[in-house]
Structure formats: structure tokens, C-alpha cells
Amino acid sequence: MFNQGCARFSGSLSRDAQQTLVRAVESLGGTLDSWAEAADVGRTYAALRGPVELKGLGATLPGATIGAFSALEVSGASERALCALNEAFTGPSRPTGIRDCIRGKQSVVVEFDDAVTSLGFILDVIDVHARLRTVRLLLPLNDRTLAAFVGDELAIAHLDHTRIVEYHLGESA
């Protein structure tokens, strides 16, 4: 079965460390790519793909948090807005799908389960608290999440993820 997930690492990883991890995952038939560092909060993210069991990767990727979640970094907002965002995503009324939220000096990183809480809802919460900001995807969106977001934005109910061009290009490549 083809899985798409991600791995989160504490701190910054050197290129050599990344390549060692890539080779380890490739030896299991998967890929580890799309590396993104959220330096302000001391985390590094990578996308996991391929016919590997996410739960079984703990021994292969020691110290990594592995799962099927999305991650966004919000920066460029005021101190007050970052505090409000952190409270919105960590407080008692936080959305159900929030897995983790960490505040840095100049950013907030939000990890969420997009099967539980939609990307559109997360972006709406960010817009309410931090109108002037930059949002950076730390991991690529899966086709299901992207289709749901585009469908919501374009008011197309239940947009089929197989209608996304990249999906078809990936099959033919």
C-alpha cells in the first residue's frame, strides 16, 4: 500500500545526515524528500512516500516524530498576533486536528491532521489572528487535502482528487 506521511526532526540536519536518512528509507522501498527547516522553532521536516509502513519507521529514523500530518510556519506577524495564534492552536478551544503548535521568537509552527481539521479552517484561524503574515508550507500537501481546499475555495463540493493534474502526471511519469 502506498503511504504518504512525514517525519519531524529536532534541530537542523546537515546534508550528510539527511542523505543518510534518505538512504535508510530508500532501503525499505520508500522516499524521504521535500526537506524544510523551521529554524526559529528548531525543527526539520521531510515528506515520506512509498510502500512503507509509517509505524515501522521508528527504528530507521531514530528521534523522528513520524505520522500523517501537515505543517505550516506562520511568520511576519506582530508579537501580539503570534501570541494569539499560539493560544488559538494550543488553548482549550483549539481545533481537534491540531497535533502540535510551537512558538518561536518570530514564528509559529502548526502541525495538524488534515483528515480531521481542514487546511481551509487552519488558514481561516490564521487570518483571524494575523492578517499581515507569511504562511509557508513545511510539507507538500497530499492530493486529498489539496482537492478539499481547492473545492472549498471554488465552491465545488467533493472535488475528486484524481482530477488534479499532478496526480495524472505522476502516474504517467
Rosetta blueprint (number, residue, H / E / L):
1 M L
2 F L
3 N E
4 Q E
5 G E
6 C E
7 A E
8 R E
9 F E
10 S E
11 G L
12 S L
13 L L
14 S L
15 R H
16 D H
17 A H
18 Q H
19 Q H
20 T H
21 L H
22 V H
23 R H
24 A H
25 V H
26 E H
27 S L
28 L L
29 G L
30 G L
31 T E
32 L E
33 D E
34 S E
35 W E
36 A E
37 E E
38 A E
39 A H
40 D H
41 V H
42 G L
43 R E
44 T E
45 Y E
46 A E
47 A E
48 L E
49 R E
50 G E
51 P L
52 V L
53 E L
54 L H
55 K H
56 G H
57 L H
58 G L
59 A L
60 T L
61 L L
62 P L
63 G L
64 A L
65 T E
66 I E
67 G E
68 A L
69 F L
70 S E
71 A E
72 L E
73 E E
74 V E
75 S E
76 G L
77 A L
78 S L
79 E H
80 R H
81 A H
82 L H
83 C H
84 A H
85 L H
86 N H
87 E H
88 A H
89 F H
90 T H
91 G L
92 P L
93 S L
94 R L
95 P L
96 T L
97 G L
98 I E
99 R E
100 D E
101 C E
102 I E
103 R E
104 G L
105 K L
106 Q L
107 S E
108 V E
109 V E
110 V E
111 E E
112 F E
113 D L
114 D L
115 A L
116 V L
117 T L
118 S L
119 L H
120 G H
121 F H
122 I H
123 L H
124 D H
125 V H
126 I H
127 D H
128 V H
129 H H
130 A L
131 R L
132 L L
133 R L
134 T E
135 V E
136 R E
137 L E
138 L L
139 L L
140 P L
141 L L
142 N L
143 D H
144 R H
145 T H
146 L H
147 A H
148 A H
149 F H
150 V H
151 G H
152 D H
153 E H
154 L H
155 A L
156 I L
157 A L
158 H L
159 L L
160 D L
161 H H
162 T H
163 R H
164 I L
165 V H
166 E H
167 Y H
168 H H
169 L H
170 G H
171 E H
172 S H
173 A L
